[in-house]
Amino acid sequence: MNSFFKSTFDSTLERINKIFLYSICPMKNKFHEYFNRNHQSWSILECDLELFY
């Protein structure tokens, strides 16, 4: 994938993920920190897993 497409794709994933984090995850502050620290698009999965513990 060329770098322009990859950066566009990554920023779109980041935006979507933040929307999920702020609208769904009740521990959003914790996972906002998690997201910032790891800068990954899949932190919402971590959020969902945490809800069951």
C-alpha positions in Angstrom: 0.0 0.0 0.0 1.4 3.4 -0.8 2.1 5.8 2.1 -0.7 8.3 1.2 -3.3 5.6 1.2 -2.0 4.0 4.4 -1.9 7.3 6.3 -5.5 8.1 5.2 -6.7 4.7 6.1 -4.9 4.9 9.5 -6.4 8.2 10.4 -9.9 7.0 9.4 -9.5 4.0 11.7 -8.3 6.3 14.4 -11.4 8.5 14.1 -13.7 5.6 14.1 -12.0 4.1 17.1 -12.3 7.3 19.0 -16.0 7.5 18.2 -16.5 4.0 19.6 -14.4 4.7 22.6 -16.3 7.8 23.6 -19.7 6.5 22.8 -19.6 2.8 23.9 -16.9 2.3 26.5 -17.9 3.3 30.0 -14.3 3.4 31.1 -13.5 5.8 28.3 -10.9 7.8 30.2 -8.9 4.7 30.9 -9.1 3.6 27.3 -8.5 7.1 25.9 -5.1 6.8 27.7 -4.7 3.3 26.4 -5.3 4.5 22.9 -2.9 7.4 23.2 -0.2 5.3 24.6 -0.4 2.5 22.0 -1.8 4.5 19.1 -3.5 1.4 17.7 -6.8 1.1 16.0 -7.9 -2.0 18.0 -8.0 -0.6 21.5 -11.8 -0.9 21.3 -11.3 -4.6 21.5 -9.5 -4.2 24.8 -12.3 -2.1 26.0 -14.9 -4.7 25.1 -12.8 -7.4 26.9 -12.5 -5.3 30.0 -16.2 -5.0 30.3 -16.5 -8.7 31.1 -14.2 -8.6 34.1 
